[in-house]
Amino acid sequence: MARAINEIAKEIRTDWSKLGKGVSPYAKPYLDAMFSLDKITDNYICDSGASVVAYFLANASSWRGETAKRIKKELNEMLKGIY
């Protein structure tokens, strides 16, 4: 069973903050929205959870490392079931 999106968002923020620069300003709005999601099929205002996650991934290229690779893979696996 997939983890809740908001749990993943907490791990992302914690890990990205450890890198010293903070979350990218381009990815931040999508990460903030992810805190409101439980499942990839939930909606955030007028956006689907899947689109929020997809836009986060598209804007999170500066987040690197083992945790980033693992979580990006996890989020992409969730998206495979939607798109």
N, C-alpha and C positions, 0 to 999 in steps of 0.2 A: 504494500500500500504506500502511496506517495505521501511525503511529508506535507504539512500545511504550508502554503506559500508564505504566510506571515512568519512562520518559524524559520524558513529559509532566508527571508529578508533580514531577520535578526542576526543570523550567522554572517550574512553578507556584510552588513554594516559593521559588525565587530571586526571581521577580518580586514575589510578595506581600510578601516580606521587605523589598524596596526601598521599599515604601510606608510603612514605619516602625512599623506597629502589629503586625506579625506575622500569622500565619494565624489566622483566626477560630477560637475554641475549638469552635464548632459544626461547622465543616468539617474541622478538624484530624484527627479519627479516620479520616475517609474518605480524606483525603489520605495519611495514614500507611499505610492499607491499599493504596492505589494503588501504593505503592512495591513491593509484593509481586506485582503483576500485570504480565504481559507483554501479554496480549490481553484484550479486553473479554469474551471467552468463558471466561476463567480463573475459578477460584473463590478466594475468600479465606475460609478456615475454612469456615463454613456458608453464606456469602453469595456470590451470583454477582458476577462482576466488573461486570456491567451494573448491578446494584443499588448497588454501592459507588460507581460513577461517577454514577449518578442521584442518590444521596443527597448526594454531594459537591456536585453542581451546585445542588441544592436549598438547600444551606447556605452557598454561596459568593457570596451576593448582595453582600456588602461588598467583594469583590475586583473592582476596576474598572480601566479603562484599555484601551488598544489590545491589549496582550498578553492580558489577561483575555477580551476579546471574541473574539479569534482562537481561543484555546484552548477556551473554552466552546463555540464553534461547532464546532470539531473534535471535541470529546467528544460533543456532541449528534448530529453526523453518525454517529459510531460507534454510538450508541444506536438510531438509526433502523433499522439493520439487525437489531436484536435485538427491539425492541418494536413 
